[in-house]
Structure formats: structure tokens, C-alpha cells
Amino acid sequence: MNSEPELTSLIWDYENQHYLKHAGKEYLLPATPLTSLGDPRFCEAFGLSLPYVAGAMANGIASEDLVAAMADHRMLGIYGAAGLGIPRIEAAIDRLQNRIGHRAFGVNLIHAPSEPQWEQDLVDLLIRKNVAVVEASAFMSLTYPLIYYRVKGIRREQDGKIVAPHRVIAKASRVELAEKFFSPPPVDMLRRLYEDGYISAEEAHLAQFMPVASYVTAEADSGGHTDNRPALTLFPTFKALRDKMQAIHEYHEPLMLGLAGGMATPSSVAAAFAMGAAYVMGGSIHQACLEAGTSPKVKALLSQVSQADVVMAPAADMFEMGVQVQVLKKGTMFPMRARKLYELYKTHNSIEDLAPNDLAMLESQIFRQSIDQVWSETQAFFRARDPEKLERCEDRPKLKMALIFRWYLGQASKWANEGLDGREMDYQVWCGPAMGAFNRWTAGTYLAQPAQRKAPLVARNLVLGALALHRLQILRSQGFDTMQLSSDVDQPLPEEKIKQILREG
């Protein structure tokens, strides 16, 4: 009769089939290789060992170190380019290409309705640098730069197959947007790109037979830009759409659907794969990892977060539109102060319209410097980034007020990333409830300590843990009482144990 320690070891021997005898009964535990999780074609497409993506986090929080660490373990990482200047992004791409060679990585292409030239400049850079993968995030509609990136370089090979050098992994939380990503590029956009000389007639023609994005990530309740969608209702809806679009268009390559938002424990990852996710994408939890491009102060703060410690606040990049992001509320007054700024923006037409007590509050409590100084710094930023926006401010005082208020929102994330002393109460930390779930799962283990949280180690624990839970479910379906085994295997594994399970070196 198998003892519990022997049973636990059989759970991790996932490549082989086993017959178990336990409590006088026999059970079958079939082989369930890693390829049984997700869609193996996703890993094949990007040369990965596990169907796991470390999603982008803006301002370089998803840093070069994080992306390279994921690539070193044959997982896909997306560099957090949003909010950064083009020269810095170019330097990061150069470092990544020199460091990881032919292994896959991606760069975030975020929708920037308030800075369309930045979006175009980034796409020009990505094409020039031969960056083969982008994560398209926060899009509310398709844009010309995104379609240009996807279409440029499309060709038909001798066997008739249409091949595109640029792949898009899109994040969406609304069905109507997911449908646009799963559809071919709009004909009118292709026509304009051709007429403006961006693409050839052949590229415009072939683009009609490929989706804008072959890979769409259903983004549930997540940190940063989010619609707070519940994964259990969002994913099945997207899956039905995916199947419909695949049948309608008969693309040469399969449409694949991943899941993000809440991917923080083996159970949540196992649930994603059980629903049919081709891959999972992590976000918030990586911000607390060693490789993340944020400060030790923020990582320590995140290690104490519970699921209730997050809240929505105005977004810096889409402030005037009323778009919100999910941020940390524990240990910071940023959400309250950001909401106050938006309230003032909505109810006033210019800085000059503000009441004296509101101006005093802004300068003494939020900005901690004069309005004139904030405006001077804002002008310096936009002279380098978007001079035309400053010109529009001359006869649009409400826009000037918005840019002044956005100064605080932008600086708040910078202060957090730098760990600036004295500004702790103003830290803007993008975070979803996944962080709290992760802390709960790792409580009392070595991964409870920020110094132990390596991003690849966290990711591999989640995927291997999901595989173990999948195998336990097979036993449970045969009437096996897996309660004790569940508590044994649903624990973070040390790095050496993972290497042993994966038979590495």
C-alpha cells in the first residue's frame, strides 16, 4: 500500500502513468506532461517551456532584468515601455537583444490617445529594431500604429502560407474589443496605410487574411488599467467568441486565448487552464519580485497586501477621459488625492477658477510646491515629449489644468519606483487583488520574504502547482480523498526541488 509520502512523490512524477493502491482500492494516475496545460502550440510558437507570460508593467517595472530572467527559463516576458521616453525604450531593447539573443521577449505597446505621436514613434522603433512581439494593452479601439506594426512585412511563402514577422498579444476585457483583435485589420485602415506609403499593396492585400492579434488575453480584475471583470464570466464569453471567429475566418494560424487578472496561486492558474486558457499571464505579483524595476520600499509594502487593500483611482495617461486604474490603497494617500484632483478638474474650467483654499491645499499638501513651479516642470516635459500639446494650452485653460494635475499622477508612480523618502504617502502602486491572494498563499513559507521572490521561481511554482492540482483532480474524480495531499502539494517549492522535478542539470 502506498504511503502518503510515496503518493506525493507520484504526483510530481507527472510524465509517467501509475496505478495506486490506497485504503484497499486501486486508482489510475495517468501521465500528464507539462504540455497538457494550456495549448502546446503557444509554447511552440514562442519557443517556451511553460505557457506563462510575465505581462507588462509600465515605467519599466517590468524591467529588462525581469524579462531576461523569464527568457533564461524559457518563459515569455514583456518589457514595460508605457510611460517611458523613446530613447530609454531603445536602450532597453538593445540590452535585451544583446543579453538574451534569439530567445523570445516582447515590448508593451500601450494605447496613448493623449500622445498619438509617441505611439507612432514607438511602433517605428519596434519595426526598426525587429522586435517580433508586442503586448497591446489599454486599447479602446484599433489605431493606425498598431495595425502598421502588425501588417508591416507580411508575406506569402512558397507553400502558400501567409507569414507575419510581428505578433500581437492583445489584452482586452470587453467582447467588442476582443472581436476587433480577432478580426482582420479594417480595410479602410489598410487603404490609408497604403496610400500614405507605410505598407505595400501586397501587404495590404495579405493582411485581410490574418487577425490583428492571434493571441488575445482576457484581462479580468487586474492592477493598473482594468474594467474589474470577473474571470469566471469573462473567459467563457471570450472563448465562445474565439471559436466563432476561428470558424468564420479560417485563418492559417489558430486563434489562442489566455487569461490574466488574479493569476496568483496554483489554484487560480489550474482553474484558468481547466477553462481552456492557452496560457496565463501574471502581473501584480511580479511587481513584488526581485527583478522588478521598482523600489525595495514598494516591494516590502506589497508583501503585506491583502485582497481588500486595492482601489480605483484616476489614470495619468487618460485623466481627462475619466479612465481609472487599480492601485494600492494601503499605506498611501494617493488614491484619495488623485480623486480630489479629478473632482476639481470636473468642476472647474481653469486653475484660475479654483478657490483660494483649494489652491492652498494643492500647493501645501499634494504638490508641495507652487502651481507655477509645477507648470514649469510640466512645460519642460512636454517640450521634449509633445510640444503641440503646450501650444493647445494657450487657448484651452482646462487642458492646462489637466496637465498640471497629471504632473502629480505621473510623479507619484515615479516616486514609488524610486522609493523617494518623504513621499511615501503619495506612492502610486498599480496593484490588483492577486497580490493579496499571493501573499495569503505564500504566508509562512520562504516566498513570504521579498528577498526570496524571483520572478521565474514564482512563475514556475504557479504552473507546476497547477499541474499537481490537475493530477489530484484526476484522483478525486475516482473517489480518492485528496484533502491531505492537497495541503502537501499546494505549497511553494524551493528552487532545487523545481529543478529536480523538471530534471534540469
Residue, then its C-alpha position, 0 to 999 in steps of 0.5 A: m500500500n502506498s504511503e502518503p509520502e510515496l503518493t506525493s512523490l507520484i504526483w510530481d512524477y507527472e510524465n509517467q502513468h501509475y496505478l495506486k493502491h490506497a485504503g484497499k482500492e486501486y486508482l489510475l494516475p495517468a501521465t500528464p506532461l507539462t504540455s497538457l496545460g494550456d495549448p502546446r502550440f503557444c509554447e511552440a510558437f514562442g519557443l517556451s517551456l511553460p505557457y506563462v507570460a510575465g505581462a507588462m508593467a509600465n515605467g519599466i517595472a517590468s524591467e529588462d532584468l525581469v524579462a531576461a530572467m523569464a527568457d533564461h527559463r524559457m518563459l515569455g516576458i514583456y518589457g514595460a515601455a508605457g510611460l517611458g521616453i523613446p530613447r530609454i525604450e531603445a536602450a532597453i531593447d538593445r540590452l535585451q537583444n544583446r543579453i538574451g539573443h534569439r530567445a523570445f521577449g516582447v515590448n508593451l505597446i500601450h494605447a496613448p490617445s493623449e500622445p498619438q505621436w509617441e505611439q507612432d514613434l514607438v511602433d517605428l522603433l519596434i519595426r526598426k529594431n525587429v522586435a517580433v512581439v508586442e503586448a497591446s494593452a489599454f486599447m479602446s479601439l484599433t489605431y493606425p500604429l498598431i495595425y502598421y506594426r502588425v501588417k508591416g512585412i507580411r508575406r506569402e511563402q512558397d507553400g502558400k502560407i501567409v507569414a507575419p514577422h510581428r505578433v500581437i498579444a492583445k489584452a482586452s476585457r470587453v467582447e467588442l474589443a476582443e472581436k476587433f483583435f480577432s478580426p482582420p485589420p479594417v480595410d479602410m485602415l489598410r487603404r490609408l496605410y497604403e496610400d500614405g506609403y507605410i505598407s505595400a499593396e501586397e501587404a495590404h492585400l495579405a493582411q485581410f487574411m490574418p487577425v490583428a492579434s492571434y493571441v488575445t488575453a482576457e484581462a479580468d480584475s487586474g492592477g493598473h488599467t482594468d474594467n474589474r471583470p470577473a474571470l469566471t464570466l469573462f473567459p467563457t464569453f471570450k472563448a465562445l467568441r474565439d471559436k466563432m471567429q476561428a470558424i468564420h475566418e479560417y485563418h492559417e494560424p489558430l486563434m489562442l486565448g489566455l487569461a490574466g487578472g488574479m493569476a496568483t496561486p496554483s489554484s487560480v492558474a489550474a482553474a484558468f487552464a481547466m477553462g481552456a486558457a492557452y496560457v496565463m499571464g501574471g502581473s501584480i505579483h511580479q511587481a513584488c519580485l526581485e527583478a522588478g524595476t521598482s523600489p525595495k520600499v514598494k516591494a516590502l509594502l506589497s508583501q503585506v497586501s491583502q485582497a481588500d487593500v486595492v482601489m480605483a483611482p484616476a489614470a495619468d495617461m487618460f485623466e481627462m477621459g475619466v479612465q481609472v486604474q487599480v492601485l494600492k490603497k494601503g499605506t498611501m494617500f494617493p488614491m484619495r488625492a488623485r480623486k480630489l484632483y479629478e473632482l476639481y478638474k470636473t468642476h472647474n474650467s481653469i486653475e484660475d477658477l479654483a478657490p483660494n483654499d483649494l489652491a492652498m491645499l494643492e500647493s501645501q499638501i499634494f504638490r508641495q510646491s507652487i502651481d507655477q513651479v509645477w507648470s514649469e516642470t510640466q512645460a519642460f516635459f512636454r517640450a521634449r515629449d509633445p510640444e503641440k500639446l503646450e501650444r493647445c494650452e494657450d487657448r484651452p485653460k482646462l487642458k492646462m489644468a489637466l496637465i498640471f494635475r497629471w504632473y502629480l499622477g505621473q510623479a507619484s508612480k515615479w516616486a514609488n519606483e524610486g522609493l523617494d523618502g518623504r513621499e511615501m504617502d503619495y506612492q502610486v502602486w498599480c496593484g490588483p487583488a492577486m497580490g493579496a491572494f499571493n501573499r495569503w498563499t505564500a504566508g509562512t513559507y520562504l516566498a513570504q520574504p521579498a528577498q526570496r521572490k524571483a520572478p521565474l521561481v514564482a512563475r514556475n511554482l504557479v504552473l507546476g502547482a497547477l499541474a499537481l492540482h490537475r493530477l489530484q483532480i484526476l484522483r478525486s474524480q475516482g473517489f480518492d480523498t485528496m484533502q491531505l495531499s492537497s495541503d502537501v502539494d499546494q505549497p511553494l517549492p524551493e528552487e532545487k526541488i523545481k529543478q529536480i522535478l523538471r530534471e534540469g542539470 
